[in-house]
Amino acid sequence: MVTVKKFNKISDIVYTQMPQERYRFIEEGEDYDLALVRSAQLHETIFPKKLLAIARAGAGVNNLPVERCSEEGIVVFNTPGANANAVKELVLCGMMLACRRIVPGIQWVEQQRDEGAADVDKRMEKAKKDFVGGEIAGKTLGVIGLGAIGVMVANAAVALGMEVIGYDPFLSVDAALRLSRSVKLAKTQEELLGKCDFLTLHLPQTEKTKGMINESAIAAIKPGAVLLNFARGGLIDDEAVLAALDAEILARYVTDFPNDRIIRHPKVIAMPHLGASTPEAEENCARMAAAQLEEYLVNGNIKNSVNFPDCEYPRGEGWRIAIINKNVTNMMGQITAVLAQRQFNIEHMLNHSRGPWAYTLIDLLEQPDPACADALAAIDGVVRVRVIGGNA
């Protein structure tokens, strides 16, 4: 039986994909084949040598030691797009909170309640002038990052009557096909920044994107714009944003990533990381994470890995060898030579690379013996070899 360790509470929907008669789920212990995680910090965790893969039920993997996992031959999956609708809806909510002054209005009503005020229905007619706001229809939204969430936000904003400009230098074909034709694409980030009334970020935090909304970027932003960050807190240079709010360059900053410094500013609307906090999003993430783990275990196929290339091919009736190796010269020649020496006929072979790493699937009609697997594992640069049979 395959053992799966859950480092966080995960929706029970995983049991529909990975039934408990075939998988044993644990929350404690150091002997497991697969792992499911949400927010648990695993950078200091020592993984068992038998661990094949970790699936993160969410998009970000900052809590995982991805580089170390690569070196140990552990595939790390995430679930891009599974929580996209939940985040999209919160972004739209954030825009409306920023422009309609809804939060101060609600706070006024609550104050009247707490003070036991009388005739609130009459007094509010005078008070509401302090909470006048604008509409989002006709305004321009800039979307930086057109992945699963960014595309959904852009399309929804178009449906609400907004002008939308998107920027993504790495726009995928799939995302482009899903993007509304009404969305205009900027050639540079600076081109977008100077035109938008609302700016929303939907890209991962990396060394290149960390602190990307800094003093220089803010200097290019249209005065009076609203900045929304439902992606990662580290994309923002807090000091630069706070200074822009003080100088009224930015009208509001709406974020799902509060910290001690940010929440003290009156023009900040902060939420406690609610982006994916819906039952629907949690189920979608859990279902996708479990499906990816099972597909990798049973068929060796990889999709949505953050450290190895996508590599998928339908299984036949024979045997499959799955190899994780460094992306170096003559690796395929060495692998095929081992099989040729043992007179194995390759029915199908698929090899994909991603940066310093590569992944190879080889289908055979005959079962490779343990010595063959050992010979493949002995090749310099090979990190992990798995032989998958018909009943894996």
N, C-alpha and C positions, 0 to 999 in steps of 0.2 A: 504494500500500500504506500502511496506517495504522501509524504508529510508536508503540509503547508503551514508556515508560521504567519500568524496575523499580528503585526506590530501595533496595530490600532484596531479599534472597533470598526468593522466593515459590514456593510449591508448584507443581510442574509440572502440577498439575491445571488450571491456567489455560489450558493449551494445548488442552484438550478443549473449552473454551468459546470460546476465541479462537485458532483454528488458525493455525499459522505460515505457511501458504500465503496467508493474508489479512492477517496482522498481523506486523510486524517488531518484535521485542523487543530493547531495548538496555539496557545498564547505565551507559553513559557517553554524554555528548553533550548538546547543548542544543536539539536539533531533534526535538520529539516532539508527538504529538497527544493522547495519553492517558497517565496515570501510575498506577502501582501502588506502594503504600508500606505498610510496617508501622510500624517505630519510628523511622525516619530523621527527624531534625529539619529541617523545610523552611521555618522562619520567615524565614531569610535568603536563601532560594533565589529567584533571578529566573526567572520562568516565561516560556516563549515565548508570543508573542501568539496562536499557533495552538492552544495547549493548551485542550482542551474540558472535561476532567474529571479529577479525582484520586479514586481509590478506596483507602480505608484498609482493609486486611485486619484488621479488629478494630473494637472499638466506640469507644474513646476517640480524640479528634482533637486533643488538646492539642499535638501535634507539628506541626500544620498551621496556616498563617495564614488561618483561615477567612474572616475579615472582608475581608482583601485579595483573596482568591479571589472573593468576591462582587462586589467592585468591578470585577474584571477579567473577570467573566462565566464563571468557572470553577466548575463544579458539583463539590462535595465529597461523596462518598459514604462511608458506613461500613457495617459488616456486623453490625447488632444481632441477637443471638440465635445467630449462627453458632458461637460458642464457649461458649454457655450451658451445655451439658451438662458440659464440662470444668471450668468454674468451679464449677458446682453440686457436682460430686463432690469438689472440693478443699475447699469450704466444709464439707461433711459430715465430711470427714477432719479439718478443723481443729477442729470441735466435739468429736470423739472424742479428738483429741490433747490438747485442753484439759482434758477431764473425767476421762480415764482415766490420766493421768500416764505415757503410753506413751514419750514422749521421754526422761524421766529413767530409766525402766526399761531402755531400749535402751542408754543411755549407761553404766549400771552394768555391763551385760553386756560392752560394748566395753572398759570399764576392766579387767574381769577378764581379758579376752583379751590386752590390751596388757601387763598386768603378769605374764602367764603363771601366773595363779592356778590352783590345783588344787581338785578337788571342787566345782566351780561348781554342779553339779546339787544338791548338798546345801546349800551356802551360800545359794543363791537362795531357798530356802524361808523362811529367816530374813530375808533382805533385802527380799523382796517386800512386806512390810508397809509399807515406806516409800513404796510406789508405788500404794497403794490409791486408787481413783478411783470416780466415780459413773457412772451410766448416763444416757443422754439421753432414754430413753422416760419419758414422764410429765412431763418438764420443758417449760417454755414458751419458745418461740423467737419473738423479735420480728424482723420483716423490714421494714426501711425501704427502699422502692423496689420496686415490683411490676412491673418490666418483664420481659423475657424470662428473665433469670437469677433475679430475685427470685421469680417465679412458680414456676419449677422447684425452687428451694430450698424454698419453702414447701410445695409438694406432696410433695416427697420427705420432708420432716420429718414431715408428717402420716402418711405411710406407715410411718415408723419409730416411730410412737406418741407423737409430741410434740404438745403444744398449740401452735398457731401463731396469732400476731396479726400482721397486716400493716398498713402505713400507706403510702399514696401518694395525695396530693391530686390527682394527674394520672392516675389509673388509667384506662387505655384500655379501650374496649369489648372489644377482642380479648383483652387480658390478663385482664379480668374473666371472660370466658367460659372461659378455660383454668385459672382458679384453682379449687382444690378448695373445695367448699361447706363443708368443715370449718374453713377459715381464717376467723378472725374479723377484721373490719376496724375499726381504731381511728379515731376521728374526729380525734384530734390526736396529734402525736408524743409529747407528754408522757404521754398516756394509756397508750401502748405502753411507754414507758421504765420505768414503775414496776411493770410486771407480768412482765417477761421475765427468765429465767435466762440466756438467750443472746440477744445482739443482733447482727444481721448487716446490713451496709449494701450496697445495690445500686442506686446512683444516680450520675449523672455529677458531676464536679467543676465547679462554676460559681462565679460570684461569690457567689451566694446560699448554696451548699452548702459552700464552702470553710471548713474549721475548724468544721463544724456540731456535732461532738462535742467540746464545749468544757466549761469549768467549770460553766456553767449547765445544760447537758444532763446532765452527769454527776451533778449534784445531784439529778436526778429519777430516776436509774437505781436499780433494785432492788439493794441491797447484795449483793455476792458474785457479780454477773453476770459473764459472759464476753463480751467485745467481739470481734467478728470483722470484719475489713476486707479484702475481696477486690475492692474497687471502685476506689478511688483513695487514695493516701497523704494527699493534701491535705485529705481530709474530716475528718481528725483533728487536733486541737490536741495535739501531742505532749506538751507540758509538763503539760497538764491530765490526760491519760491516765496519764502516769508518776506524777503526784501521787496519782491515784486508786488506782493499783496499790500505792503505798507505804502508803496509808491503808486498804487492803483493801476499798475500795468496789468495785473491780473485782478479780476473782479472777485473770483472765488476759486478755492482749491477744494475739490471733492475727491476724497480718497477712501479706499478700503483698508489702508495700512497706517493707522494712527501711531504716533509715538509721543513721548513726553513733551517734545518741543513743538510739534505741529499742532496738537490739540488746544494749545493755549491761545491761538490766534482766532479772533472773532470771525474772520472771513473763511475759516476752514470748516467744511462739513465732513466729518469723519465717521466712518462705520467700522465696526469691529470684525473686519475680514469676513463679510457675509456673502461674497461673490458666488460661491458654490454651495452655500448652506441652504439647500432645498432637498427634500426627500427624493425628488425626481433626479436631481444632479448626482446625489450620492449613489443612487441605484444605477444610473447610467455608467458612472465611473467604475463601480464595483463589477458590474456585468462585463464591461470592456476589459478591465484588468484581468479578470478570471479567464475570459475567453482567450486572451493573448498568452497567458501562462499555459493553458491547456494545449493550444495549438503548437506552441513551441515544444512542450513536453512530448506530445503524441506524434507530431509530424515534422518537428524541427524547423518549422516556418517562423520567420521573424517579421513582425510588422509593428511600427511605432516604437522601435527601440531608440533610446537616446545615445547609445554608445556603439551600436553595430548597425550595419546597413540593413534595410528591408530586403528580404530574400525569401520568396515564396514560390512553391511549385507543388501541384497536386501529387499526393502519394500514390504510388502504384501498389502492386501486390507483393513486391519483393522487399528488399532491405534498403535502408537509407543510412548513410554516414553523414553526420553533421560535424563540421570542423570550424573552430574559431582559431584564427591565426593572424599573425602580423602581416601587414600588407607590404611584402618585400619581394624582390626579384626572384623568379624561378620557383616560387612556392608551389604553383600548380604543377610544374614539371616534376617536382619531387613527390607530390601527392600521387599523381598518376603513375609514376614509376613504381611506387610501392605496390599499387594495385596490379600493374602489369606483371611484376615479378611473381605475383601469386596467381596470375592468369585469370583475373576477374575482368569481365566485360562490363564496361560502364554503359548502363541504359540511358542515363541522363545525368548531366552535371550542370550546376548553376553556381557561379561565383560572383559575389558583389563585394565592393570595397567601400570604405568610408574613412577618409583620413588615414590614420596609421593602422587601421584594422580591416580585416576581411572575413567573410563568412562563406563557406562552401557547402553545398548539398550535393551528394553523389548517390544515385540510385543504382542498386545492383539486384540481379535476380537471385543470386546465391548469397547465403549468409556468410559474412566475413568472420573468420576465426579470431579469437582474442589476440593472437600473435600479430595479425594484420593491424588491428586497432593499436596495439602497442608500438608497432613500427611507424604508424602515422603520428602517434603522440611523441615519438622520439625525434621527429624532424624539428630542427632548430627554428623557432618562431611559432610553432603550433602550441596553442594554449590549452585547448580542450578538444577531445574527440568523443563523439557519442555514436553508438550503433543503435539504430531504431528499427525494431522488427515489426511484423504485422500486428502483434498484440501489445505494442508499447502502451 
